[in-house]
């Protein structure tokens, strides 16, 4: 899962959840996790990992799988992409 997302209000994106097991097996587990959204007024997520930007603000999304909780994905929903946000995105995409 990404560390953070910046979404324009009304937009949709998807995230995938990957498990790495002790035997080095790597498996996508997105359909098997349960999701927790800290502020569901800002964004929501369905069982397939589709994230919906609902209103301007900040929230975090966590995946839970077999008693384990993922690191949170910080979600920022904006009305439009400002010049500062665009510059921030360019820096992130260069990594």
C-alpha positions in Angstrom: 0.0 0.0 0.0 1.2 3.5 -0.6 2.2 5.7 2.3 0.0 8.5 1.2 -2.6 9.6 -1.4 -3.7 13.0 -2.6 -7.0 12.9 -4.3 -9.2 15.5 -5.9 -12.7 15.6 -4.4 -15.0 13.2 -6.2 -12.2 11.1 -7.7 -11.6 7.4 -7.3 -8.4 5.3 -7.1 -7.5 1.8 -5.9 -4.9 0.4 -3.6 -3.6 -3.1 -3.3 -2.5 -5.0 -0.2 0.4 -7.4 -0.5 1.4 -10.0 2.2 5.0 -11.3 2.5 5.1 -14.5 4.5 8.0 -15.9 6.5 8.5 -18.6 3.8 9.0 -15.7 1.3 5.6 -16.3 -0.4 4.2 -13.0 -1.7 0.5 -12.8 -2.3 -2.0 -10.1 -3.0 -4.6 -10.2 -0.2 -6.7 -7.1 -1.1 -10.0 -9.1 -1.3 -9.2 -10.8 2.0 -8.6 -7.8 4.2 -11.0 -5.7 6.2 -10.6 -1.9 5.9 -10.7 0.8 8.6 -11.2 4.5 7.6 -10.5 6.9 10.4 -12.7 9.7 8.9 -15.3 8.2 6.6 -16.7 11.7 5.8 -13.5 12.4 3.8 -13.0 9.0 2.0 -14.3 5.5 1.8 -13.0 2.2 0.5 -14.8 -0.9 -0.7 -13.8 -4.6 -0.4 -11.8 -4.4 -3.6 -9.6 -1.5 -2.4 -11.3 1.2 -4.4 -10.9 4.5 -2.6 -13.6 7.2 -3.1 -12.8 10.9 -2.3 -15.9 12.2 -0.6 -15.0 15.6 0.8 -12.0 17.9 1.4 -9.9 16.9 4.4 -7.6 14.3 5.8 -8.1 10.7 6.9 -6.1 7.4 7.3 -7.0 4.0 5.9 -5.8 0.8 7.5 -6.0 -2.8 6.3 -6.6 -5.6 8.8 -5.7 -9.2 8.0 -5.6 -12.2 10.3 -5.3 -10.0 13.4 -2.6 -7.8 11.9 -3.1 -4.1 11.1 -1.2 -2.4 8.3 0.6 1.0 8.5 -1.9 3.7 7.7 -2.3 5.3 4.3 -2.6 9.0 4.8 -5.3 10.3 2.4 -5.6 14.0 1.6 -8.7 15.1 -0.4 -8.4 18.5 -2.1 -10.8 20.6 -4.2 -8.2 20.9 -6.9 -4.5 20.4 -7.3 -2.7 23.6 -6.1 0.7 24.5 -7.5 2.2 23.5 -4.1 0.5 20.1 -4.2 1.6 19.6 -7.9 5.2 20.4 -6.9 4.9 17.9 -4.0 3.6 15.2 -6.3 6.4 15.8 -8.8 9.0 15.2 -6.0 7.3 12.0 -4.9 7.0 10.7 -8.4 10.7 11.2 -9.1 11.6 8.8 -6.2 
